[in-house]
Amino acid sequence: MKGKMTKLWAYVSIALVVASILFLFVYVFIRGAGTITWEFLSQPPKGAILGMEGGVWPAIVGSLCFTAVAIVLGGIPAIAAALYIVFYCENRRIEKAFHTVIRCISGIPSIVLGLFAYSFLVRELQWGRCILSSGVALGIMILPFVEVRAEKAFQELPKAIVLSSYALGCSKRYTIMKIVLPACKGELISGLMLGGCYAMGATPPLIFTGGVAYASIPTSLMKPAMALPLHLYLLLAQGATSFDMAYGTAFVMMTIILISNLLATIYAARSHAKWKA
């Protein structure tokens, strides 16, 4: 009887979570889809009041730029750190200390990372408000997310494959480059894409470091840019007159994130099945 109740409680909980997520997506899509036009997607914002005219094209490009920089600055060190912990670290104290640091970083609020990037990068190093300053803050934010996923992928790789490579006389470097990374490629790339989706939705670091309203399409990493979450925040701050455009902006951002998540999931599943085959 207790087992049936537990199973029923689990099913009800899953149903509630799925229903809540579907309601959120459907509600935003219904409210925002009506404002989506070619002009909205391809034109910069215009007018004295943000969002009353024009579109969000610079914000789309800016979000992709911020996300790409965050993936490079946060994802690559995260994968390297995961490789070190799984294949090179032999001291349990160092491993525990490293995991403690990762957990602490994952608990830092994004607004604190934005404040750090503003005070240290924008003011002390005089980088100014730019894509690179924001990319550093976003990279730190997604580093624990990517590292945990990468470390899990490396640990789940069958040890017999790695030991067989060592038994054949292959070096650890050769084993990692030719066997481990190709075998875990799907999980690693999907982790980077999901981390990028996480970074794309972060607003506080952009407010302090590199997001600027009415900014044009960036031509350098040392230039500021618009971003979809910042654009959405500014539209909501203006009040009810911009709600339609706000839902349209949210619709675009959620669509990009949803497509990226689906692509990451499909790629990971296909890569895993191909390697097993």
C-alpha distance (Angstrom), angle and dihedral (degrees) to the residues before:
residue distance angle dihedral
M1 . . .
K2 3.79 . .
G3 3.81 90.5 .
K4 3.81 92.0 52.7
M5 3.80 91.6 49.5
T6 3.79 91.1 49.7
K7 3.81 91.2 49.8
L8 3.81 91.4 47.5
W9 3.80 91.2 49.0
A10 3.83 90.0 50.4
Y11 3.81 92.6 50.0
V12 3.80 92.5 47.6
S13 3.80 91.3 48.9
I14 3.81 92.2 50.1
A15 3.80 90.6 47.8
L16 3.81 91.9 50.9
V17 3.80 92.8 48.9
V18 3.81 93.1 47.5
A19 3.80 91.9 45.4
S20 3.82 91.9 50.1
I21 3.80 92.4 50.3
L22 3.80 92.8 46.1
F23 3.80 91.3 48.5
L24 3.80 91.0 51.2
F25 3.80 93.1 49.4
V26 3.80 95.1 43.5
Y27 3.81 93.1 46.6
V28 3.81 93.7 50.9
F29 3.80 92.4 42.7
I30 3.81 92.6 50.9
R31 3.82 92.8 47.2
G32 3.80 94.5 42.2
A33 3.79 104.8 36.7
G34 3.80 92.6 73.1
T35 3.81 92.3 62.2
I36 3.80 95.0 50.9
T37 3.80 110.8 108.3
W38 3.78 133.5 150.0
E39 3.81 89.2 -103.2
F40 3.81 90.4 52.4
L41 3.81 91.6 52.6
S42 3.81 98.8 40.2
Q43 3.81 106.4 35.1
P44 3.81 132.5 74.5
P45 3.81 118.4 -119.0
K46 3.77 114.8 -85.2
G47 3.78 139.2 -175.8
A48 3.78 135.9 56.7
I49 3.82 90.8 -76.4
L50 3.78 116.0 55.4
G51 3.79 113.1 -112.3
M52 3.79 98.8 12.6
E53 3.80 91.0 104.0
G54 3.78 137.1 16.4
G55 3.78 124.3 18.1
V56 3.78 148.0 -98.2
W57 3.81 105.6 -88.3
P58 3.86 95.2 121.6
A59 3.82 88.6 47.5
I60 3.82 91.2 53.5
V61 3.81 92.3 49.5
G62 3.80 91.6 43.6
S63 3.82 92.4 50.9
L64 3.80 90.6 51.5
C65 3.82 90.3 49.5
F66 3.81 93.4 49.2
T67 3.81 90.1 47.0
A68 3.82 94.6 48.5
V69 3.81 92.4 50.9
A70 3.81 91.2 47.3
I71 3.81 91.4 51.2
V72 3.81 91.9 51.1
L73 3.83 96.1 44.2
G74 3.81 96.3 39.8
G75 3.79 106.0 25.5
I76 3.80 101.5 50.6
P77 3.84 94.8 50.1
A78 3.82 89.0 45.1
I79 3.82 92.5 55.6
A80 3.81 91.2 44.8
A81 3.81 90.4 50.8
A82 3.81 91.2 49.4
L83 3.82 90.5 51.2
Y84 3.79 90.8 51.3
I85 3.81 93.8 49.5
V86 3.81 95.0 47.2
F87 3.82 102.2 37.9
Y88 3.80 108.9 20.0
C89 3.80 110.8 25.7
E90 3.82 111.0 92.9
N91 3.79 98.0 164.3
R92 3.79 111.7 90.8
R93 3.79 92.4 -159.7
I94 3.78 91.7 56.9
E95 3.80 90.0 47.9
K96 3.80 92.2 50.9
A97 3.81 91.5 46.3
F98 3.80 90.2 49.9
H99 3.81 92.4 50.8
T100 3.79 89.7 48.6
V101 3.80 90.5 53.8
I102 3.81 91.0 48.2
R103 3.80 91.3 51.5
C104 3.79 90.9 48.5
I105 3.80 92.0 50.9
S106 3.79 91.3 49.1
G107 3.81 89.1 55.0
I108 3.80 95.9 53.6
P109 3.84 110.2 109.1
S110 3.79 113.1 -118.3
I111 3.79 91.2 -124.5
V112 3.83 89.3 59.8
L113 3.81 89.7 52.6
G114 3.78 88.3 50.5
L115 3.80 91.0 50.8
F116 3.83 90.4 49.0
A117 3.79 92.6 49.9
Y118 3.80 91.1 47.3
S119 3.81 95.9 49.0
F120 3.82 97.0 40.4
L121 3.80 107.0 28.3
V122 3.79 103.4 26.6
R123 3.82 98.1 38.3
E124 3.82 109.7 19.3
L125 3.81 98.6 37.8
Q126 3.82 90.3 30.8
W127 3.79 94.9 -134.5
G128 3.77 88.2 142.0
R129 3.78 126.0 -148.7
C130 3.79 102.1 -38.4
I131 3.78 145.1 133.2
L132 3.81 92.2 -95.0
S133 3.81 93.2 55.7
S134 3.79 90.8 50.8
G135 3.80 91.5 42.9
V136 3.81 91.5 58.1
A137 3.82 92.1 51.8
L138 3.80 92.6 45.8
G139 3.81 91.1 44.4
I140 3.81 91.2 55.9
M141 3.80 89.0 47.5
I142 3.82 95.3 55.0
L143 3.82 96.7 36.6
P144 3.85 95.2 90.7
F145 3.81 91.4 45.4
V146 3.81 93.3 53.9
E147 3.83 94.4 39.1
V148 3.80 94.6 54.3
R149 3.81 91.6 47.6
A150 3.82 92.6 47.0
E151 3.81 93.5 46.7
K152 3.80 90.1 50.3
A153 3.82 90.6 51.1
F154 3.81 92.2 50.8
Q155 3.81 93.0 47.0
E156 3.81 92.8 49.6
L157 3.79 92.4 54.1
P158 3.84 107.1 108.5
K159 3.80 107.7 -98.5
A160 3.80 90.3 -143.9
I161 3.81 89.7 70.4
V162 3.80 93.1 53.5
L163 3.81 94.0 42.6
S164 3.80 91.1 48.9
S165 3.78 89.5 54.8
Y166 3.80 90.8 50.7
A167 3.81 90.3 47.2
L168 3.80 90.0 55.9
G169 3.80 89.9 56.3
C170 3.79 98.0 -102.4
S171 3.77 116.0 149.8
K172 3.79 121.9 -118.9
R173 3.81 90.7 -111.2
Y174 3.81 91.9 52.2
T175 3.81 91.2 46.6
I176 3.79 92.0 51.9
M177 3.81 95.5 45.4
K178 3.82 98.3 42.1
I179 3.81 103.7 29.9
V180 3.80 114.5 15.5
L181 3.80 100.3 44.2
P182 3.84 95.6 42.9
A183 3.81 90.2 47.9
C184 3.80 92.6 50.0
K185 3.80 96.1 37.1
G186 3.80 94.4 109.2
E187 3.80 94.9 51.7
L188 3.82 92.4 43.8
I189 3.79 95.9 50.4
S190 3.79 92.4 43.5
G191 3.81 88.9 49.8
L192 3.81 90.7 52.5
M193 3.80 91.3 48.6
L194 3.80 92.7 48.6
G195 3.80 89.9 47.0
G196 3.79 88.2 51.8
C197 3.81 89.8 52.4
Y198 3.81 88.4 51.6
A199 3.81 90.4 51.6
M200 3.80 93.2 45.8
G201 3.79 91.9 62.1
A202 3.82 96.5 48.6
T203 3.79 113.1 108.6
P204 3.86 108.3 171.5
P205 3.84 97.2 66.2
L206 3.80 90.5 49.6
I207 3.80 93.5 51.3
F208 3.81 91.9 58.4
T209 3.78 103.2 33.7
G210 3.79 120.3 26.5
G211 3.78 115.2 -13.3
V212 3.80 114.3 107.5
A213 3.80 128.9 173.0
Y214 3.82 116.4 -118.8
A215 3.81 91.3 12.3
S216 3.79 114.5 153.9
I217 3.79 125.2 -125.1
P218 3.84 105.3 -63.3
T219 3.80 120.0 -112.5
S220 3.82 97.0 -175.4
L221 3.78 140.4 29.1
M222 3.80 87.9 -117.9
K223 3.81 92.2 62.0
P224 3.83 126.7 87.4
A225 3.79 120.9 -118.8
M226 3.77 143.0 -171.3
A227 3.80 120.5 -103.8
L228 3.78 133.7 -163.4
P229 3.84 97.1 -119.9
L230 3.80 91.3 47.8
H231 3.81 90.6 46.9
L232 3.81 89.3 50.9
Y233 3.81 92.0 48.4
L234 3.81 92.3 51.5
L235 3.80 92.1 47.7
L236 3.81 91.5 52.2
A237 3.81 90.9 46.5
Q238 3.81 89.6 58.5
G239 3.80 92.8 61.6
A240 3.79 136.6 -126.9
T241 3.81 94.8 -28.3
S242 3.83 90.0 75.2
F243 3.81 99.8 40.3
D244 3.81 95.1 106.4
M245 3.80 91.9 52.7
A246 3.81 89.5 43.8
Y247 3.79 91.5 56.9
G248 3.81 89.3 46.6
T249 3.79 90.5 53.0
A250 3.80 91.1 46.9
F251 3.80 89.3 49.1
V252 3.81 91.4 54.4
M253 3.81 93.6 46.5
M254 3.80 94.2 46.4
T255 3.80 90.7 47.4
I256 3.81 92.1 53.1
I257 3.81 91.5 47.3
L258 3.81 92.9 45.2
I259 3.81 93.0 50.3
S260 3.81 91.0 46.5
N261 3.82 91.2 50.8
L262 3.79 92.0 49.1
L263 3.80 92.2 48.4
A264 3.81 91.2 48.4
T265 3.81 92.0 50.0
I266 3.80 93.8 46.5
Y267 3.80 93.0 46.2
A268 3.80 92.5 49.1
A269 3.80 92.2 49.2
R270 3.82 93.8 47.3
S271 3.81 93.6 45.9
H272 3.81 91.6 48.8
A273 3.80 92.2 48.9
K274 3.81 92.1 46.2
W275 3.82 92.4 51.2
K276 3.80 92.2 47.8
A277 3.81 90.7 49.2
